[in-house]
Amino acid sequence: MEKRQRSMIPADARQTLLDLIDELKYILDDLQDREYKGRLDMYGEGLKAAYVQMLEFIQQRWEEADSVGLDFDIEDEYPV
């Protein structure tokens, strides 16, 4: 999995959450691609399940989730 560099500039809680959502979706897209290509091992499957759960947690608890791009069924998009 390719590592992306993140800036270490301090951010407020909202921006941190937006960055976290972006990072989780980026990683899930990569894991999904590996799965489609038949290159996802058990460790990757576990990571995928954990990241899906994290996104769902944010979606269920944050009132702004729909307005920032979490207005879809996460498990339909990233089936585990």
Secondary structure as UniProt FT lines:
FT   HELIX           13..36
FT   TURN            37..38
FT   HELIX           42..61
FT   TURN            63..65
FT   HELIX           66..68
FT   HELIX           74..77
//
